Amino acid sequence: MKFESRWLVCGMCSALALALLPAVSVAQTAGEQCSDMQMLQNKCGQQKSKQSKQSKQSNAKTKYPNATRKQPSNLGVSSSSEAKTLNEGLAAANSGDSATALKDLQPIADSSKSAYAKALATLGLAQIKYRGGDTKGAIALQKQALDSNALDNDSYFQGLETLAQMYIADEDYSDALTTLSTWNKESGTQSADVYAIQGNAYYRLQKYPEAVAAIQKAKSLTDKPQPSWDQIEMASYFAMDKYDDAAKLAEAALAKDPNNSTLLQNVVAIYVNSHHYNKALALLQRARANGQITNAQDYMAMAKLYNNVGQGSGNLKADAMQAVGVLQEGMSKGIVKPGYDSYKLLGDSYANAGEFQKAIDAYEKAAPDAKTGVVDFNRGVMLDDLGRHAEARAAFKQAIAKGGLKHEGQAYLALGNTELALKDKSAARAAYEQAKQDPETSAAAQRMLKQLGHK
């Protein structure tokens, strides 16, 4: 089974469109420019001594007090009317009202006298681009706002994190890591979310040890790790064939969310790849009893597991008939669709149970959609065992004609034996001559030719 991890590409980017853009308070004195922190706290227009005191308080309240990036000193807007329009535009961008956001923010981004206002407006426009599905356009605007060096540190570092998420959504994982590296070097702090994004990017670049290290670091920085972080760590262990490590995480996650079908499939996949078939089967049996087996993939996986377990259980017939029962249930519900894969598996299950006629019937249904001669060969073997040599000969010839057999010599050898059973020595010799060309069956074919008087 395959570990399901495709959703990770954008699974951690979904929150991007919901990230709130900063609000700007209206300046209280005409011609005066105030920092965003001052405006948010309604401290514009006070005496310089109070402004100085407030500035220290503002710095203390920033999310990045130890940042190495020097925050620009000029963090004001040009006028109270511009601040009002900017606020309305940013609120519209946050709510997804693209028309209002564009109407309010584009003029500010194009012609405001305040570099700070232009940068904030550009961040809003980037979000609108992203919401509209134009990820590359969003990235260009996001970079433009960040590269202007006009943003306060809180907006700048949130913008860097958002840019990294945009790169992840655009499958540009190297640039995402470069952006996150800048965040880590300049912010003066550590963030669980940033390390989690880093882990996702490393996973996508198939740098699995680095992905595990980043996710574990993210977990160490919070008491509320996201379930998606476990998925990345599990998938990384799985890709490194560290199935025991993957299983520990998967089992713990499934214990918390036993009805999660994706988690169930991942745990089963881990067990199958580590050859713990009994554990995988036990999970699927429980899921089936709880009504959680609802798709063809799970029905097929369960049937295959019954066959695999039966091979080593000493009770092959009983386990194979369990596989038959699972498939028939899936087919009767219309979940398992008729076709090559389902009929071949049904035929294999009947064959393991020793129900040869039923296996033949299933293989006959699989044959029209078969791209190789495998099921025809299997059908021929059983027909021959049942003494129906003429039908077996036809099946072997059909298998050889379709091709794609891993052991073509075996098919010619079986055909020769069938021809001999039908007393057609000339046809038998021809088949054995073909079987002699395959190193796997050469010795057996030569023995048969010798019995027929062929030197």
VENCORWO-V443762 format. One line per field, one symbol per residue. ss: DSSP state (h for helix, s for strand, l for the rest). psi: psi as a letter, one per 40 degrees, with the letter a starting at -180 (. if undefined). Layout:
BEGIN
ss=???
psi=???
END
This chain:
BEGIN
ss=lllllllhhhhllhhhhhlllllllllllllllllhhhhhlllllllhhhhhhhhhhhhhhllllllllllllllllllhhhhhhhhhhhhhhhhllhhhhhhhhhhhhhhlllhhhhhhhhhhhhhhhhhlllhhhhhhhhhhhhhlllllhhhhhhhhhhhhhhhhhlllhhhhhhhhhhhhhhhllllhhhhhhhhhhhhhlllhhhhhhhhhhhhhllllllhhhhhhhhhhhhhlllhhhhhhhhhhhhhhllllhhhhhhhhhhhhhlllhhhhhhhhhhhhhllllllhhhhhhhhhhhhhhhhhhllhhhhhhhhhhhhhhhhhlllllllhhhhhhhhhhhhhlllhhhhhhhhhhhhllllllhhhhhhhhhhhhlllhhhhhhhhhhhhhhlllllhhhhhhhhhhhhhhlllhhhhhhhhhhhhlllllhhhhhhhhhhllll
psi=ihhhededdedeededeehhiiihihiehhehhiidddddefeieiidddddddddddddeiegdeiehhhidgfiididddddddddddddddeegdddddddddddddeiehdddddddddddddddddeegddddddddddddeefeiidddddddddddddddddefgdddddddddddddddeaihdddddddddddddefgddddddddddddeeiegiidddddddddddddefgddddddddddddddgeehdddddddddddddefgdddddddddddddefeheiddddddddddddddddeeefdddddddddddddddddeedhiiadddddddddddddeegdddddddddddddeheieddddddddddddeegddddddddddddddaehdgddddddddddddddefgddddddddddddehddeddddddddddeeh.
END
